[in-house]
Amino acid sequence: VELMDGKLEVESAPGKGSTFSFDLKLEELPSSESALFNAFTSLHIAKYEQKHPEKSDNYLDNSFEYYATEVRLFDSVNELKKIKESKSCNNYWIDIENAKQYILDSLRHIDKTQLIIIAHVTSRDKLDSLGVPQKNILYKPVTLSKVREVLLRESGVTTEKTHEATMAEVHFDAKVLVAEDNIINQKLIRHILEGSGLTVDMANDGMDAFEKRQRNDYDLIFMDIQMPIMDGVESTHEILAFEQENGEPHIPIVALTAYALKGDRERFLLEKMDDFITKPLDTSDLLTVLNKYLGNKVTKESKETQERATDSRNERIKELTASREEKLTADTKVPAPKEIQEPVMQQREISQKKKTEKKILLANSSLLEGRILAKMIAGLNLDYATLHKSSNLDDEIGSGHYDILVIDSEMLPEDLSSIEDQVAVIVLPEDNTEEILPDIKRGTIAPPALTKEILEVLINKYRV
């Protein structure tokens, strides 16, 4: 931190623990977030805040200020009751780790769909007792992007707001070479890159990559470091020598590696690689690299799609601002009996629809690993249930509530035929267990270093 001209701080309180934080001076880069600055003026929320706010409160307040969301604070039941009776707020935000018990008890009088709960992933029992929908839970650490996603959903603006920064909506008319020896990684990387319109050529090792570069032209090369026969650094040296000797134009080479230690980036750049990205791939990092080296290869259709999304979003914000103001005004009127009955019926229809939606079953023998996996799924705003005993697996699958099973190798039954008829199976292997796992006809084996992004790709692959 000090080498980057930053400042490291620690705060400690008896009975509460310690909080470490640091500040860094970083280069400001263009971001699609600017399009959402002051974008949620139509939203009115109530937020629980103690008389002595903590750092997390200040961070959340700064996020609301950035998005221009109107906030009413309360720290007592009476204040909460007045806000509820005024019908002036769309949502109620409460950090259950900091809230007093009498505040939590009063939440039973609030519509659960209006509650936005902030909590640690370990507070499962508290969350279950509140009965709040999974999508209304904001797991710590709270970030600007997490707050943005909630505000986007609650404001009614569609996900096209985020289209400008997603791999699915940015397409490139380009050809890339990927040198990677792991078959599972090959499939995942190919799936992600081809989803952005790229033509992908695979090399199984460094020598194969060098030979393919000799025979073909590419717009970009992703080079794994640890490979058999010839590693990524040696392959890079051979490619550079070939280009120099034959007067060939240089093709940018991006190191693709699991290395993430201090100094690794500098080391690879010293080896004449052009850039560096870690595995497992983060789609935002990958998109940054693609825009950097293939910015001139973005297709016309992709640009037009983004422009249309931006125009549509801005128009939608205007419409919602007007409709929200009308709604808040109308909510203060005393409704006729018919006006009361209709929303109740609509709510029942929505609840019934939710009941019919399939969930993901997380079967894991380790409680800690199960919690980590649950946090990933929760971060994707997907419904799920957990299971820690293999003896209950058949009954759960047979209930018909699930369409995907994410299971570790210890709980995996030898015969998958009955299970695969009902759900797709994503297996979480332990080290060196791939060769003894049963054949999976409807599903796949997840890579050992599983991330939320990779898990999302696998789930979307098997969910219709």
C-alpha positions as CSV (number, residue, x, y, z in Angstrom):
1,V,0.0,0.0,0.0
2,E,2.8,2.4,0.9
3,L,4.6,1.7,-2.4
4,M,1.5,2.8,-4.2
5,D,1.4,6.0,-2.2
6,G,-1.6,4.8,-0.2
7,K,-2.7,4.9,3.4
8,L,-3.6,1.8,5.6
9,E,-5.8,2.2,8.6
10,V,-7.3,-0.1,11.3
11,E,-10.2,0.5,13.6
12,S,-10.9,-1.8,16.5
13,A,-13.8,-1.9,19.1
14,P,-14.2,-4.3,22.0
15,G,-16.8,-7.0,21.2
16,K,-17.1,-5.9,17.6
17,G,-13.7,-6.8,16.1
18,S,-11.3,-4.9,13.8
19,T,-11.8,-3.2,10.5
20,F,-8.9,-2.7,8.1
21,S,-9.1,-0.2,5.3
22,F,-6.8,1.5,2.8
23,D,-6.9,4.3,0.3
24,L,-5.1,4.3,-3.0
25,K,-4.6,6.9,-5.7
26,L,-5.5,5.2,-9.0
27,E,-5.8,6.2,-12.6
28,E,-9.4,7.2,-13.5
29,L,-10.7,5.2,-16.4
30,P,-13.8,5.7,-18.5
31,S,-16.8,3.8,-17.1
32,S,-20.3,3.0,-18.2
33,E,-21.3,4.0,-14.7
34,S,-21.3,7.6,-15.7
35,A,-24.5,7.0,-17.6
36,L,-26.2,6.2,-14.2
37,F,-25.0,9.3,-12.4
38,N,-28.1,10.9,-10.8
39,A,-30.2,8.3,-12.6
40,F,-32.6,7.3,-9.7
41,T,-34.1,10.6,-8.6
42,S,-37.6,8.9,-8.8
43,L,-36.7,6.4,-6.0
44,H,-37.6,7.2,-2.4
45,I,-36.1,4.9,0.3
46,A,-36.0,4.7,4.0
47,K,-32.8,3.6,5.7
48,Y,-32.1,2.5,9.3
49,E,-29.1,4.4,10.7
50,Q,-27.9,4.6,14.2
51,K,-27.2,7.9,15.9
52,H,-23.5,7.2,15.4
53,P,-23.2,5.9,11.8
54,E,-20.5,3.3,11.0
55,K,-18.2,3.3,8.0
56,S,-20.6,1.0,6.2
57,D,-23.4,3.6,6.7
58,N,-21.3,6.3,5.2
59,Y,-20.4,4.2,2.2
60,L,-24.0,3.4,1.5
61,D,-25.0,7.1,1.9
62,N,-22.3,8.0,-0.6
63,S,-23.7,5.5,-3.1
64,F,-27.2,6.9,-2.7
65,E,-25.8,10.4,-3.1
66,Y,-24.1,9.4,-6.3
67,Y,-27.3,7.9,-7.8
68,A,-29.4,10.9,-6.4
69,T,-31.7,8.6,-4.6
70,E,-33.9,10.4,-1.9
71,V,-33.2,8.8,1.5
72,R,-35.2,9.2,4.8
73,L,-33.3,8.0,7.9
74,F,-34.9,6.4,10.9
75,D,-33.5,4.9,14.2
76,S,-36.7,4.2,16.1
77,V,-39.9,2.2,15.7
78,N,-42.0,5.4,15.8
79,E,-40.1,7.0,13.0
80,L,-40.4,3.8,10.9
81,K,-44.1,3.8,11.6
82,K,-44.5,7.4,10.4
83,I,-42.6,6.7,7.2
84,K,-44.7,3.6,6.5
85,E,-48.0,5.5,7.1
86,S,-46.9,8.3,4.8
87,K,-46.4,5.8,2.0
88,S,-43.6,8.0,0.7
89,C,-40.9,5.3,0.3
90,N,-40.5,2.5,-2.1
91,N,-38.1,0.4,0.0
92,Y,-36.7,0.0,3.5
93,W,-33.0,-0.7,3.8
94,I,-31.8,-2.3,7.1
95,D,-28.4,-3.7,8.1
96,I,-29.4,-6.5,10.4
97,E,-25.9,-6.7,11.9
98,N,-26.3,-3.2,13.3
99,A,-30.0,-3.0,13.9
100,K,-31.5,-3.2,17.4
101,Q,-33.8,-6.2,18.1
102,Y,-36.9,-4.0,18.4
103,I,-36.2,-2.6,14.9
104,L,-36.0,-6.2,13.6
105,D,-39.2,-7.2,15.4
106,S,-41.0,-4.2,13.8
107,L,-40.1,-5.5,10.3
108,R,-42.9,-8.0,10.4
109,H,-45.3,-5.1,9.8
110,I,-43.5,-4.2,6.5
111,D,-44.2,-5.9,3.2
112,K,-41.4,-8.3,2.7
113,T,-41.0,-7.3,-1.0
114,Q,-40.2,-3.8,0.2
115,L,-37.4,-4.8,2.5
116,I,-33.7,-4.6,1.4
117,I,-31.7,-6.5,4.0
118,I,-27.9,-6.0,4.3
119,A,-26.1,-8.9,6.0
120,H,-23.1,-11.2,6.2
121,V,-23.4,-14.5,4.4
122,T,-23.0,-16.3,7.8
123,S,-26.3,-14.7,9.1
124,R,-28.4,-17.4,7.5
125,D,-30.6,-18.1,10.5
126,K,-31.5,-14.4,10.9
127,L,-32.3,-14.1,7.2
128,D,-34.5,-17.2,7.2
129,S,-36.5,-15.9,10.1
130,L,-37.2,-12.6,8.3
131,G,-38.6,-14.4,5.2
132,V,-37.3,-11.9,2.8
133,P,-36.9,-12.8,-0.9
134,Q,-33.4,-13.9,-1.8
135,K,-33.1,-11.1,-4.4
136,N,-33.7,-8.5,-1.6
137,I,-30.7,-9.6,0.4
138,L,-27.5,-7.6,-0.1
139,Y,-24.5,-9.5,1.1
140,K,-21.5,-7.8,2.5
141,P,-19.2,-6.3,1.5
142,V,-21.6,-3.7,0.0
143,T,-20.2,-2.3,-3.2
144,L,-21.4,0.4,-5.6
145,S,-22.2,-2.2,-8.2
146,K,-24.4,-4.2,-5.8
147,V,-26.3,-1.1,-4.8
148,R,-26.7,-0.2,-8.5
149,E,-28.2,-3.7,-9.3
150,V,-30.8,-3.3,-6.5
151,L,-31.7,0.3,-7.6
152,L,-32.0,-0.8,-11.2
153,R,-34.4,-3.6,-10.3
154,E,-36.5,-1.5,-7.9
155,S,-36.7,1.4,-10.3
156,G,-38.1,-0.9,-12.9
157,V,-35.3,-0.1,-15.4
158,T,-34.4,-3.2,-17.4
159,T,-31.0,-4.8,-17.5
160,E,-30.3,-3.0,-20.7
161,K,-28.7,-0.4,-18.5
162,T,-25.7,-2.7,-18.1
163,H,-25.5,-3.8,-21.7
164,E,-22.7,-1.3,-22.4
165,A,-20.3,-3.3,-20.2
166,T,-21.3,-6.9,-20.8
167,M,-19.5,-9.5,-22.8
168,A,-22.8,-10.6,-24.4
169,E,-23.5,-7.3,-26.0
170,V,-20.1,-6.3,-27.2
171,H,-19.1,-8.2,-30.3
172,F,-15.8,-8.2,-32.2
173,D,-15.1,-9.2,-35.8
174,A,-11.7,-10.7,-35.0
175,K,-9.7,-14.0,-34.7
176,V,-7.8,-15.0,-31.6
177,L,-5.5,-17.8,-30.7
178,V,-5.7,-19.3,-27.2
179,A,-2.8,-21.4,-25.9
180,E,-4.2,-23.5,-23.0
181,D,-3.5,-27.2,-22.2
182,N,-6.4,-27.8,-19.8
183,I,-9.4,-29.1,-21.7
184,I,-12.0,-27.7,-19.2
185,N,-10.4,-24.3,-19.3
186,Q,-10.4,-24.5,-23.1
187,K,-14.1,-25.1,-23.3
188,L,-14.9,-22.2,-20.9
189,I,-12.6,-19.7,-22.6
190,R,-13.9,-20.7,-26.0
191,H,-17.5,-20.3,-24.8
192,I,-16.9,-16.8,-23.3
193,L,-14.9,-15.5,-26.4
194,E,-17.2,-17.0,-29.0
195,G,-20.1,-15.3,-27.1
196,S,-18.6,-12.0,-28.1
197,G,-18.4,-13.0,-31.8
198,L,-14.7,-13.9,-31.8
199,T,-13.3,-16.7,-34.0
200,V,-11.3,-18.8,-31.6
201,D,-8.4,-21.1,-32.5
202,M,-7.0,-23.4,-29.8
203,A,-3.5,-24.5,-29.2
204,N,-2.8,-27.4,-26.7
205,D,0.8,-26.3,-25.7
206,G,3.4,-23.6,-26.4
207,M,4.9,-25.4,-29.4
208,D,1.4,-25.8,-31.0
209,A,0.8,-22.1,-30.5
210,F,4.1,-21.2,-32.1
211,E,3.4,-23.4,-35.1
212,K,-0.1,-22.0,-35.6
213,R,1.3,-18.5,-35.4
214,Q,3.7,-19.4,-38.2
215,R,0.8,-20.6,-40.4
216,N,-1.9,-18.1,-39.6
217,D,-2.6,-14.5,-38.8
218,Y,-4.5,-13.5,-35.6
219,D,-5.7,-10.3,-34.1
220,L,-4.8,-11.3,-30.5
221,I,-3.1,-14.2,-28.7
222,F,-3.9,-15.4,-25.2
223,M,-0.9,-17.4,-23.8
224,D,-1.1,-19.7,-20.8
225,I,2.2,-19.8,-18.9
226,Q,2.4,-23.4,-17.5
227,M,2.1,-25.7,-20.5
228,P,3.9,-29.0,-21.5
229,I,6.5,-29.3,-24.3
230,M,7.1,-25.5,-24.5
231,D,5.8,-23.1,-21.8
232,G,4.1,-19.7,-22.5
233,V,7.2,-17.6,-22.1
234,E,9.3,-19.8,-24.4
235,S,6.5,-19.8,-27.0
236,T,6.3,-16.0,-26.8
237,H,10.0,-15.7,-27.5
238,E,9.8,-17.9,-30.5
239,I,6.8,-16.0,-31.9
240,L,8.6,-12.7,-31.5
241,A,11.7,-14.0,-33.1
242,F,9.6,-15.4,-36.0
243,E,7.9,-12.0,-36.5
244,Q,11.2,-10.1,-36.4
245,E,13.0,-12.4,-38.8
246,N,10.2,-12.5,-41.4
247,G,9.1,-8.9,-41.1
248,E,5.6,-10.0,-39.9
249,P,3.4,-7.5,-38.0
250,H,3.4,-8.1,-34.2
251,I,0.3,-9.7,-32.8
252,P,-0.3,-8.7,-29.1
253,I,0.3,-11.5,-26.7
254,V,-1.7,-11.5,-23.4
255,A,-0.4,-13.7,-20.6
256,L,-3.2,-16.0,-19.4
257,T,-2.2,-17.5,-16.0
258,A,-3.2,-18.5,-12.5
259,Y,-0.2,-16.5,-11.2
260,A,-1.3,-13.6,-9.1
261,L,1.7,-12.8,-7.0
262,K,3.3,-9.4,-6.6
263,G,5.7,-8.8,-9.5
264,D,4.3,-11.4,-11.8
265,R,2.8,-8.8,-14.1
266,E,6.1,-7.0,-14.4
267,R,7.9,-10.2,-15.0
268,F,5.7,-11.2,-17.9
269,L,5.9,-7.8,-19.4
270,L,9.7,-8.0,-19.2
271,E,9.4,-11.2,-21.2
272,K,7.9,-9.0,-24.0
273,M,4.3,-10.1,-23.4
274,D,1.9,-7.2,-24.0
275,D,-0.5,-7.7,-21.2
276,F,-1.6,-9.9,-18.3
277,I,-4.9,-11.4,-17.1
278,T,-5.4,-14.0,-14.4
279,K,-7.4,-17.2,-14.4
280,P,-10.2,-18.0,-13.7
281,L,-11.2,-15.3,-16.1
282,D,-13.1,-12.2,-14.8
283,T,-15.4,-11.1,-17.7
284,S,-14.9,-7.4,-16.9
285,D,-11.1,-7.8,-17.0
286,L,-11.4,-9.7,-20.2
287,L,-13.6,-7.1,-21.8
288,T,-11.1,-4.4,-20.8
289,V,-8.3,-6.3,-22.6
290,L,-10.4,-7.0,-25.7
291,N,-11.4,-3.3,-25.9
292,K,-7.8,-2.3,-25.5
293,Y,-6.4,-4.4,-28.4
294,L,-9.5,-5.0,-30.5
295,G,-11.3,-1.7,-30.1
296,N,-11.1,-1.2,-33.9
297,K,-12.7,-4.6,-34.4
298,V,-16.0,-3.9,-32.6
299,T,-18.8,-4.7,-35.0
300,K,-21.2,-2.0,-36.3
301,E,-24.2,-4.0,-35.0
302,S,-22.6,-4.0,-31.5
303,K,-22.1,-0.2,-31.5
304,E,-25.7,0.4,-32.7
305,T,-27.1,-2.0,-30.1
306,Q,-25.3,-0.1,-27.4
307,E,-26.5,3.3,-28.7
308,R,-30.1,2.0,-28.9
309,A,-29.8,0.6,-25.3
310,T,-28.5,4.0,-24.1
311,D,-31.3,5.9,-25.8
312,S,-33.9,3.5,-24.6
313,R,-32.6,3.6,-21.1
314,N,-32.6,7.4,-20.9
315,E,-36.2,7.4,-22.2
316,R,-37.2,4.8,-19.7
317,I,-35.7,6.7,-16.8
318,K,-37.8,9.8,-17.9
319,E,-41.0,7.7,-18.1
320,L,-40.3,6.0,-14.7
321,T,-39.6,9.3,-13.0
322,A,-43.0,10.7,-14.1
323,S,-44.9,7.4,-13.2
324,R,-43.2,7.1,-9.8
325,E,-44.2,10.7,-8.9
326,E,-47.8,10.0,-10.0
327,K,-47.8,6.7,-8.0
328,L,-46.5,8.3,-4.8
329,T,-49.2,11.0,-5.1
330,A,-51.9,8.4,-5.8
331,D,-50.8,6.2,-2.8
332,T,-51.7,9.0,-0.4
333,K,-55.4,8.7,-1.4
334,V,-57.7,6.3,0.4
335,P,-58.4,3.5,-2.1
336,A,-61.8,2.1,-2.8
337,P,-62.4,-1.6,-1.9
338,K,-61.8,-2.7,-5.5
339,E,-58.5,-0.8,-5.7
340,I,-57.4,-2.6,-2.6
341,Q,-58.4,-6.1,-3.9
342,E,-56.7,-5.8,-7.3
343,P,-53.1,-5.4,-6.1
344,V,-53.7,-8.2,-3.6
345,M,-54.7,-10.5,-6.4
346,Q,-51.7,-9.4,-8.5
347,Q,-49.5,-10.1,-5.5
348,R,-50.9,-13.6,-5.2
349,E,-50.3,-14.2,-8.9
350,I,-46.7,-13.1,-8.6
351,S,-46.2,-15.3,-5.5
352,Q,-47.8,-18.3,-7.4
353,K,-45.4,-17.6,-10.3
354,K,-42.4,-17.6,-8.0
355,K,-43.5,-21.0,-6.6
356,T,-43.4,-22.5,-10.0
357,E,-39.9,-21.3,-10.7
358,K,-37.1,-24.0,-10.4
359,K,-34.3,-23.6,-7.9
360,I,-30.7,-24.8,-7.7
361,L,-29.8,-27.5,-5.2
362,L,-26.4,-27.0,-3.6
363,A,-25.2,-30.4,-2.2
364,N,-22.0,-30.0,-0.2
365,S,-20.6,-32.1,2.6
366,S,-18.5,-29.2,3.9
367,L,-20.5,-26.5,5.7
368,L,-17.8,-23.8,5.0
369,E,-17.5,-24.6,1.3
370,G,-21.3,-24.8,1.1
371,R,-21.6,-21.3,2.5
372,I,-19.1,-19.9,0.0
373,L,-21.0,-21.6,-2.8
374,A,-24.3,-20.2,-1.5
375,K,-22.7,-16.7,-1.4
376,M,-21.8,-17.1,-5.1
377,I,-25.4,-18.2,-6.1
378,A,-26.9,-15.4,-4.0
379,G,-24.7,-12.9,-5.8
380,L,-26.3,-14.0,-9.0
381,N,-29.8,-13.4,-7.6
382,L,-30.8,-17.0,-8.1
383,D,-33.1,-19.1,-5.8
384,Y,-31.4,-22.1,-4.2
385,A,-31.6,-24.6,-1.4
386,T,-28.7,-26.3,0.5
387,L,-28.2,-30.0,1.4
388,H,-25.4,-31.5,3.5
389,K,-26.5,-35.2,3.8
390,S,-26.4,-37.5,0.8
391,S,-29.1,-39.7,2.3
392,N,-31.7,-36.9,1.5
393,L,-30.5,-36.3,-2.1
394,D,-33.0,-38.6,-3.8
395,D,-36.0,-37.1,-1.9
396,E,-34.9,-33.5,-2.7
397,I,-34.4,-34.2,-6.4
398,G,-37.7,-36.1,-6.6
399,S,-39.6,-33.1,-5.2
400,G,-39.4,-31.5,-8.7
401,H,-38.4,-28.2,-7.2
402,Y,-35.0,-28.1,-8.9
403,D,-33.5,-28.0,-12.4
404,I,-29.8,-27.9,-11.6
405,L,-27.8,-29.8,-9.0
406,V,-24.4,-28.4,-7.9
407,I,-22.7,-31.2,-5.9
408,D,-19.3,-32.0,-4.6
409,S,-17.6,-35.3,-5.5
410,E,-18.0,-36.7,-2.0
411,M,-21.8,-36.6,-2.1
412,L,-22.0,-37.7,-5.8
413,P,-23.8,-41.1,-6.2
414,E,-22.2,-43.8,-8.4
415,D,-25.3,-44.0,-10.6
416,L,-26.5,-40.7,-12.0
417,S,-29.1,-42.0,-14.5
418,S,-32.1,-41.3,-12.2
419,I,-30.8,-37.9,-11.2
420,E,-29.9,-36.7,-14.8
421,D,-33.5,-37.4,-15.9
422,Q,-34.6,-34.6,-13.6
423,V,-31.7,-32.1,-13.2
424,A,-28.5,-31.1,-14.9
425,V,-25.5,-32.0,-12.7
426,I,-22.5,-29.7,-12.1
427,V,-19.8,-31.5,-10.2
428,L,-17.3,-29.8,-7.9
429,P,-14.2,-32.1,-8.0
430,E,-11.5,-32.3,-5.4
431,D,-7.9,-32.4,-6.5
432,N,-7.0,-35.3,-8.8
433,T,-10.5,-36.9,-8.7
434,E,-11.6,-36.2,-12.3
435,E,-10.5,-39.6,-13.5
436,I,-12.6,-41.6,-10.9
437,L,-15.9,-39.6,-11.3
438,P,-18.8,-41.3,-13.0
439,D,-19.7,-40.4,-16.6
440,I,-21.9,-37.3,-16.7
441,K,-24.4,-37.3,-19.6
442,R,-26.3,-34.2,-18.7
443,G,-23.9,-31.8,-17.0
444,T,-20.2,-31.1,-16.5
445,I,-17.3,-31.1,-14.1
446,A,-16.5,-27.6,-12.9
447,P,-12.9,-26.4,-12.9
448,P,-11.1,-26.6,-9.5
449,A,-10.7,-22.8,-9.2
450,L,-14.4,-22.0,-9.5
451,T,-15.6,-18.3,-9.6
452,K,-19.0,-16.7,-9.7
453,E,-18.5,-15.8,-13.4
454,I,-17.7,-19.4,-14.4
455,L,-20.5,-20.7,-12.3
456,E,-22.9,-18.3,-14.0
457,V,-21.7,-19.6,-17.4
458,L,-22.3,-23.2,-16.4
459,I,-25.8,-22.5,-15.0
460,N,-26.9,-20.6,-18.0
461,K,-25.7,-23.4,-20.2
462,Y,-28.1,-25.9,-18.7
463,R,-30.9,-23.6,-17.7
464,V,-33.5,-23.1,-20.5
